[in-house]
Amino acid sequence: MGRARRERELVLEHLAELRSLPLGGMPEPAFRQRLRAELLSGALSSPLDPPEQREPAHRRPARRRPLLSQLATLGLAAAMMISAFATYQSVPGDSLYPLKRAAESTLVRLSSDDAERGERELASAKTRAREVASLLGSSDGGPLVGRTLKDMEESTRSGISRLERAEPRSPKIKTFARDQKKVVGPILKQLDDTQLAQAEGYLDYIEGLVAPD
């Protein structure tokens, strides 16, 4: 049970790290090296094969099947992590985008308390802001901008509500609001009238979060 729980925690940590990357970014070398080490460790060690144990020569070929199985597991795990990275770099309209949103929802549901849920919802709101900026730079992103702005506001309001319940007057709220203004403010001039009204209403909301107490 302890091993299964640790593996679950590692998966969540990796997903959270991939999620924090800017759109189009690549994982840091340290992350890739750590992931590779973990995969190799899991694939090449087995509790059924005690170290330093020598088998008779006529039985050695029988070890090939477990080794091939372990290597297949390694390849599958690596493919899954590559797929996860591609998923977290997707934007609205991409085929993998629904998986990205589902993974974000899962991370929120698996959170242990309101404070953690709130922080993850605010992280989702920051991701939506980056997606809006990315969509504005594409030729076919126009219709998706309004929906993404709406999702950004919903995640923000839900995250702020949870965080305020768990940690009243948390400095994390002001930090989030300041960071969001830096992303949303510069894109205002690229929005149409409807989108502009959405974005300005959002900025008015988060402006109140950084007002002096």
Disulfide bonds with the S-S distance in Angstrom:
none
